[in-house]
């Protein structure tokens, strides 16, 4: 079996404040192979984006990695300097942000930005870089790419700008792409088109992809595996089929029950009671215990990561499937 492209072991990312350290990522471990898509899900504030920024070396002060390892293709990233990380980003790793204007410069034409992104890492002619830029736009479904290259970002719709950002991320055919909720602000039609294009590109080029989202329906259509985060930790990990159809952690089950398509017509929408805890003042033991209907005195101790075959869960009271699993109701059979 080939070694994983990305290996994260016990990663801890804290933000120093006057009141103490905010534990944005607290002991996260997982691995990702080439050509695989990992869906990273959870509520806002669960640490999903900070995990992505940590891997990419994009943390800003006062954020810092205080422990753990990030190994990319055999190279330890936490030991690399700023210059070495800049050389890696864009060429072998890339990130797609929720807001494409974090990638695009509003005062430069698209061709200028794409050509500069290529020339920053490769010694090719301007004509070759321009041709590759045009081909990249066509690859993500942008019509009339020759004309679009001469346009400015404000002349594109939100969906088109996101396609350009994805094209830039794919320019060097990177080994790893981290996409941070890139379709959240887009309408459903454009979202579906981008998901289909990204999935096709990833599988054709053997790229590893981490797709950060709170939308479980997107994960069910796109990902191979799912990691569920809560309060800076992964609380459940497994294949899409296992986690979506047979969740073991009460938090994952709560997320699934909150999906509107899983409620019957006329019934009130379900929700997880309470609020996510402050990362400055986490409760003792299981962070989800104050919101969990299955919590008891045993949850005051930190729960270990347990395993059922390849399905991992951090809970001492996992859900027991008393009935055969029903087909996914997220709109896609997984």
Helices and strands as residue ranges (DSSP letters): E 6-17, E 20-32, E 37-41, H 48-56, E 63-72, E 75-76, G 77-79, H 82-88, E 93-96, G 100-102, H 110-119, H 126-139, H 145-149, G 153-155, H 158-170, E 176-180, H 188-205, E 208-213, H 216-222, E 225-230, E 233-239, H 240-245, H 250-257, G 260-262, G 289-291, G 297-300, E 306-308, E 311-313
